[in-house]
Amino acid sequence: MGIEIERKFLVTSDAWKAGAKGLAYRQGYIRTENKTTVRVRTAGEKGVLTLKGKSSGLSREEFEYEIPKDDAIRMLQTMCAPEQIEKIRYKIKVGDHTWEVDEFLGDNKGLIVAEIELKAEDEKFEKPTWLGKEVSDDKRYTNSNLAKTPFRTW
């Protein structure tokens, strides 16, 4: 069983872009009757299926499996809700951690969010200068919510 511990921040400047190379992501969600999130994603040439449990603080169960990209594309077309996320993800090493910076496209264009995965909720980490307000507890910034209620509609 995997546990995801994640903190999320808004990005306040373009300073993070220096030398960063991004990868195109498309992701959709299969609707469930409970608080479980089922995500299908293409990331470059990969396909990924992820199941996430209900959040408890900054933590939640997470199970992630690589699947053939063609299967992921088909699931996005036929099984996922039509509201989907498109973004470019950049991975940026800062200190001992790797930040994932998501530059959203489409209906979420203009939103840039940085995430860090931790081993413990109280783990210390270096905050880069381009980090802004923490939004870890603001559900509007979850990708599954951004698919349903895009940033442009706020």
Helices and strands as residue ranges (DSSP letters): E 2-11, G 15-17, E 22-30, E 37-43, E 46-52, E 59-67, H 69-78, E 85-94, E 97-104, G 106-108, E 112-117, E 131-134, G 139-141, H 143-148, G 151-153
